[in-house]
């Protein structure tokens, strides 16, 4: 492109380009940056001899030929900070075109005033800077960042591979003529091409598209706008080879983002990093991501989100044979090492859905390492942290605090991971849920606190097909919950180890074990209905519970070094048909006041899990 333009110039212009504008380390004019002059490009002679910095104070008067010279000669800095007049439509169009055609490494400083663009194109890794008072308003379209016209090899300097937007206030104000469509969804900033990188920091981004509509307005419609969309504009909910070839990356730092329907949507193979930002007032989800290559959200605040704050959906398309995200040039091993999800140190509050939701429609393998750590999650209409139907490389839920949610603090359902660990978390004051709910999931639950949860501390449920694996609950405090401290129900195989836990002052039993399905414990009977589940309780304290310390119904159980005292209805209750399957490994059988009684009756209490969403079984 550049060579064709160069040949169109006169011979004298080509000579000037060759001798003056190319980098010259011996040119004394560029030895001291403090001595550079800022000259107006309206002076032809001055602009030709000082290409490093331009002050376009009257950009509307620049001819097309002069703009071609600027673009050809690779202007490195465009300083518009001195503009003191209202910019005309022609001025804005020239600036819009200049930004679009700026060369890699260019720095454009905008004036401290409001500039209205219908849209913007950023086609190179440039820097767009603002001053106090700089505001860009997009009125019809988007800011599209697209490096597809460059190959990676053409962008030589590593420090110029990313387009940078900093210290600018953005307003997204769609005019009355805008009607959303699948081809042009309402998005402020779009990255939807291969190897396109954008960093945006210290910016304020606001949507003006959600003002209350008048009830009598027949033409009123609700705009589902997004602040960012990375990969996958308009693609369907399936993975295609076309979608896999895009690898766009977005880095957001120290930004204030408000009033959008959705803060960020990221499609297949995207990389999204958010840190030290404030996201508020979303009418939908704050972050909606599908099959990410990299997702990192750290030290940010998400407040007043009407749906889920962070929603990560894993999808598969077996027919395409690329569920793992492979492509022609990338090996599966490299993708397995690269895919990571980190959600750390965030304050998530006041959501209409989940705080954090990682899910798939069915259990499908996706090679990603997930770490959810040190987050504070409160006042969610559903669960604080939910992980459902995932088969992943690893999952660590560490040092989080989930409280005052209408659902459960931590919900794990059909999760399969090589390493699944839930460490050092707190869950308390959840209004209509448990501290921790585990369905058909194995792993290590260690050093946690579950206090003052309405439906109980921990609920463990096995699947009807009996795919449950080993589960370890260790060194945890389970206290003052509304029902049982720990309930384990309908495990058909696998072992559950409960050790060194303090289970006290719960409103019903300390630990309650029950099989409600028609399973046989005896291995010599029908194997299809045989339960091989085994619970081992060791070195636990079960004190001051309102009902029994330990209640066992049709469950194989081993007890060792447990300490029971002051449980109001008795220390241990064993159902009459269960006593032969309970084994004591020490001599404390006499001391714990064992009672043998009838099988317990299951009571169904509907509607306690928030807005009649579930039927909760209380024992």
N, C-alpha and C positions, 0 to 999 in steps of 0.2 A: 504493500500500500504506500509506504513512504517513498520507495524508489520511483513509483509512477508519478507521485506528486513532484518529486525532485526534478524529473526530466521535463515537467511542464513549465518549470521556471525558466527565466531568462539566464543567459550565461553569467551575467554579473551577480545575480542572486545565488546561483549555484556556487560561485567562487566565494561569496560572502559566507555561505553555509559551511563550506569546507575549511576556510581559514579562520573563521571567527567563532562559530557556534560549537564546534567540536571541542571536547575537553582538552585543555592544554595545561599541563602541570607547570609550565614555565611562564604562564601569563600572570604578571604581577598584580593585575587588577583583581584577581580572585584569591590573593594570599591572605588578605585581612577582610573578613566579612563585615566588620564594623564600618568600613569605608565604602561599602556598596551604596550606590545611589538608587532611589526608587523613581523611575521615570515613567511618563505617560506614553502609551503606545500611539497616541495621536501624533507624536513627533516621530516621523519615519526614520530619520537619521539616528536619533537617540535609541530607538527600539532596536535598530539593527546592530548596534555596537554594545549593548548591555542586555543580553537575553536572560540573565540569571534571575532577575526580579523585576516584576512589572506591577505598577500601581494603575489599575484600570479605573480611574475616577470618572471617566465618561465613556463607558463601554458601548453605549448605544451609538456612538459616532464611529465605531470601528468598522472598516469595510470588510467584506468577505475575503478579499485578497490578503488583508492584514491578519485576519484570523487564521487563514491557511499558513501564513508565515509562522505565526505563534505555534501552531500545532506541529508543523514540520520541524521547527528548530527546538522542539522538546523543552518548552518553558518549564522550569523547575519550581517557580514560586509565583503565584498570582495573588497580589495583595489588594483586596477590595475594601479594606477597613476604613479608607478615607472617604468613601461615598457619603455625601451629605444631602443628596436630593432624592426625591421620590423616583423610583425606578419605573420606567415606562414598559409597556408590553414588549416593545422591540428590545429594550435593555434586558429584560428577563429571558427572552428567547435566545439572545446572544450568549448570555451566561449559561443557560441550559445547554446550549450546543457546545460551549467551551468545556463544561464539566464532562459531557459525554465523550468528547474526543481528546481529553487530556492524556498525556503520555504517562507511563508508569513512573512513579516516584514524584509526581507533581504535588505541590502543596497549594491549596486554594483557601485563602482567608476571607470569610464573608463579612459584610458590614454589620454593625450593631442595629439592625432593623428587621422588620418583618418582610419576607420575600415570598410571594405566592407563585408556586409552580403548579402546572396541571399534572406534571409527572417529572421524574428525573431518571437518567440513565448513567450508571457508573460502570464503565467498561474496562477500567484499568485499576491496578492497585495504587490509588491516590489517597491523599489526606485532605479531608474537608473539615476546616476548623471554623469555629464560631467565636464571637466575643460576647461579653455581657450584653444582653439585649438582642442577640441574633436569634431569629425565629424563622423556620421554613414551614410554610403551610402547603400541603398537597391537597388539591381540590378535585382532581379527576384522574384517577390512575394510581400509580405506585412509584416508589423509588426502587428501581430494578438494578441489582448488582450482578453483572454478568461478565465473566472473564473469558467467555467461549471464543472470542476473536483472538485471544492470545494462547499460544502453547505454553506449557510450564517452562520450556527451555528458553522462551523469549523473555521471561521475567528473571533477570539474572541475579539481582541483589536480593539476598534473603530478607533484608529489612524492608523491602518494598513489595513483598508478595501479598500483603494484606491491605485491602482498602480500609482506611481509618476515618471514622466520623466522630468528632469530639466537641463537647461544649456547645451544643446547639439544642435549642428547643424546637420540637416538632409538633405540629398540629395536623390532624387528619380530618379534613372537613369536606365531605363529598357534597357536591351541589345537587340541586333538585333533579337534574337531568340524568344523574347516575342511576342505573339499574343493575343490580348484581347478576352475574351469569357464571356458569361453570368455567368459561374460558377466561374471564377476567374477574376473579373474586376480589372483594374489597380488602386489600392488604396494603399496609403502609410501606413495608420494606420486603422485597422478594429476592431470594437467592435460589435459583433453580437451574444451575448449569454445573458442568464438571469442573472441579478444582477452583471454585470461587470462594474467597475468604473475606469476611467482613468483621472488623472489630468496631464496636460502638461503645463509647464510654463518656461518662459525665454529661449525659444528655437527658432532657426531659421530654417524654413522648406521651401525647395525649390525643384521644379521639374526641371529636366534637359531634359524633354521629348518633348519640344516644340521649338526646334531650327528650323530655316527655312529649308525646304527640297528643294533639287535641282529639278527644273522642269522636268528634264529628268529621274528622278528616278521612274520607274514603280512600284516598291514595296513600295513606300512611302504611309503611312497612318497616319491619325490624331488620336492621343491617347487622349481619354477623361478620363484623370486621375483625381482622387480626393485625397485630402490630408487626409481627415477623412471620414469614413462611419460608422454611428451608426445605428444599427438595419436594417434588411431588405435587405441583399445582395441578389440580383437576384430575389426579389419577384415582382409579378405583381402589377399593380395599382388597387388592391382591398384588403380589409381587410380580413384576415383569422384568425382562432383561433390560428394557429401556429405562425403567426406574432405577435399576441397580447401577447403571453407569454414572449416575450423578453422585458426586462426593463434595457437597457444599459444607462450609463450616462457618458458624456464627459465634462470636465471642461478645458477650454483653457484660460491662463492668460499670458499677457505680451509676446506674441509671434509675430514673423514676418513671414508671410506666403505668398509666391509669386510664380507665374508662373505656377500654376496648372490650369487645365481646370476648376475645381470646388474646392473651399476650403473645404466645408463640406456638406455632404449629410446625412440627418437623417430621418429614417423611422418611422413607426407607433410606438407610445408609448415611443419614445426616450426622453431623457433629455439632452439638449445641453446648455451649458453656455459658453459665450465668453466675455472676458473683457480685456480692455487695450491692444488690439492687432492691428496689421497693416496687412491688407489683400490687395494684389495688383496683377495686371497682370493676372486676371482669364480670360480664353477664354470662359467660360460659366458663370454661376452664382457664386456668392461668397458663399452664404448659401442657400441650397435647402432643405426644411423641409416638411414632410408630417405628419399630425395628431400628433403633439408633445404632450407629457405629460407635459414637461416644456421646454420653450425656453426663454433664456435671453441673449441679446446681448447689452453690455454696453461699453461706452467710448472707442470705437474702430474706426479705420479709414478704409474705403473701397474705393479704388481708382483704376481707369482704369479697370473696370469690363465690359466685352464685352456684357453680357446679364444683367439680373436683379441682384442687389446687394443682397437683402434678399427676397427670394421667399418662401411663406408658402402656401401649398396646402392642403385643407381639402377634403377628399374623403369619400364616404359612400358605404356600400354594404348591402342594405336592405335584401337581400336573406339570408345573414349570421346572421342578427338580432343583430349585434354588432356595429352599427354605432357610438355608444357612447363610445366604448372602454371598454365594460364590459368583465369580465372573470369569471371563476368559483369561485374564492376566493375573488373577490373584488366587493364591492357594488357600485351602480351607484352614491350614495351620496358622497362617498369618492373620486371618480374620479372627480366629479364636483368641489369639493373643491381644488383638487390638480392641475388641469390643468391651467397653466398661460403662458402668452406670454408678455414679456417686451422687448421693443427695445428703449433704452434710451441713450442719450448723445453721439450719434455717428456722425461722419463726413463722409457722403456718397457723392461721386462725380465722374463724368465722367463715366457714365454707358451707355451701348448700349440698355438698356431696362428701367425698372422701378427702382426707388430707393428702395422702399419697396412695395411688392405686396402680399396681403393677399386675397386668392380667393378660390372659389369652382366652379365646373362645373354647379351645380344647388344649389338652396337655401336649405340647410340641416342643421339641428340643431347640433351643436357641443359645449359641455359645457366648454368653455374656456373664461377666462378673459384677455382681450388684453389692453395693455397700450403702446402707441407710443409717446414718450415725449422727448423734448429737443434735437432733432436731427437736423443737418444741412445738407440739401440735395440740390445738385446743378448739373447742366449740365447733366441731364438725357435725353436720346432720347425719352422716354415716360414720364408718370406721375411721380412726385416725390413720393407721397404716394397714393396707390390705394387699395381700399377694395371693393371686388365684391362678391355678391351672398352668403353672410354669414348670418347664424342665430346663434348667439353666446350669451353668458351670458352678457358681457359688452364690450364696446369699448370706450377708452379715447384717443383722439389725442390732445396732450397738448404741447404748447410752442415749436413747431417745426418751422423751417425756410426752405421754399422750393422756390428756385429761379433759373432762367436762364435755365429752362427745356424746351424741345421742346413740351412737352405735358402740361397738367394741373398740378397745384401745388398739390391739394388734390382732389381725385376722390372717391366718395362714390356711389355705385350702388347696389340697392336691398340689403341693409344691415338691418338686424333686430336684435336689442339688447335691453335688458331690460333697460340699460342705455347707450345711445349713446351721447357722448359729444365731441365737437370740440372747445377747449378753447385756447386762447392766442397764436394763430399761426400767422405767417407772410407768405404771398405768393406774390412774386413780380417778374417782368421781365421775365415771362414765355412767350416764343416766339410764340407758336402756340396753346395756350390753355387758360383756365380760371384760376382764382385764386382758385376757389372751384367749383366742379361740383357735383350735387346731383341728383341722379335718383331714384325715388320711395323709398326714405329713409326719416325717421323722426328722430328728435333728437334736441339737443340744440347746436346752433352755437353762440359762445359768445366771446367777447373781441378779435376779430381777425383783421388783416390788410390785405387788398387785393389791391395792388397798381401796376400799370404799367403792367397789363396782357393783351396780345394782343386781346383775344376774349371777354374779359369782366371780371368783378369782381367775381360774383356768378351766376351760371346757375342752376336753379331748374327745373326738368322735372318730370312729372307724368307718370306712366305706363298706357298702353292702357286699362288694366283691372281695373285700379283704386284701387290699394291696398295701395296707399300712406297714411301715417299717419301724425300726427301733427309735424310741424317744427317750431322752434323758432330761429330767427336771431336777436341777441341783441348786443348792445354796440360795434359796429364794424366800422372801417374806410374803406371805399370803394372809392378809389380815382384814377383818372388819368388812367383809364383802356381804352383799345382800342375800346370797343363797349359800351354796357350798364353796368351800375354799378351792378344792379341785374335784371336778367331775370327770370320770373316764367312762365312756359308754360305747358299747358295740365294737370293740376291737376283736377281730377274728384271728389275727396272727400278728407276730411281732412282739417285742417286749418293751415294757415301759419301766424305767428306773426312776424312782423318786427318792432323793437322798439329801440329808442335811438341810431340810426346809423347816421353817417356823410357820405353822398353819394354825391360826388362833383367832378367836372372837368373831368367827363367821356366823351368819344368821341361821345356818342350818348345819350340815355335817362338815367336818374338817376335810375328809376325803371320802368320796362316794364312788364305788365301782359297781357297774351294772351292765348286764347283757339283756337287751330288750327283744332281740331277734330270737328265733327258734334255733339256737345253736346248742350243740352238745359239747360238753367239755371232754367227755370220755372218748379217747381216740379209737376205741374198738367199734363205735357205732358209725352211722352214715358219714363218710368222709366229707361229703359236700356240705354238710351242716356242722362240721367239727370246728370248734374254736380252739386254737392253739395259743391265744393271747396269754401273756403272763405279766403280772405286775409285781415288782419287787420294791418294797418300801423299807428304807434303811436310815437309821440315825435321824429321824424326824421328830419334831415336837408338835403334838396336837393338843392344844389346851383351850379351855374356856369357849368351846363352840356351843351354840345353842342346842343342837341336837346331839349327834354322836361324834366322837372323835374320828372313827373309821366305820363305814357302813359298806358291806360287801354282799352283792347279789349275783350269783352265777358267774363268778370270775375266779380264775386261778391266781392265787396271791401268795407271796412269801413275805414275812415280816421279820425284821431283825433290828434290835436295839431302838425300838420306838418308845417315846416317852409320852404318855397320855395322862391328863389330869383335869379335873373340874369341868369335864364336858357334861352338860346338864342332863341329857337323857341316858348317858352311859358312854363308856370309852370305846367299846367295839361292839357292833351289831353284825352278826353273820346270819344270812338267810338259812333256813333249815336245810335246803337242798344244796347248800354251798360249803358247809363246814368241812367236808372231806377234801376240798380243794384249797384250803387255807393252811399254810405251814408256818410254824414258828421256829426260828432258827436259834433262839436263846431261851432262857428260863423265865421270861417275863410274862408267860401266858397267864399265870395265876394272878399276877398283880394288876392286869389291865382291865379286869371286870368284863370278860367276854360274855355277850348275850347271844343266844340263838333264838331267832324269831321267824315270823312269817315273811314271805316275799313282800317287798315294799310296793305300794301302788304308785303308778306314774300319774302325776297331775299335769294337765295341760293348761297353761295360762297364755292365751293369745294376746297379741297386741302390746307386749311389754318391750319389744325391740324397736319401738319408734314407728308411729304411723301405720301400725298393723302390717309391717313388712314381713314379719316372721311369726312362726309359732314357737315359743320358747318352752322347753320342757324343764320343769323345776321339780326336784326330787326332795 
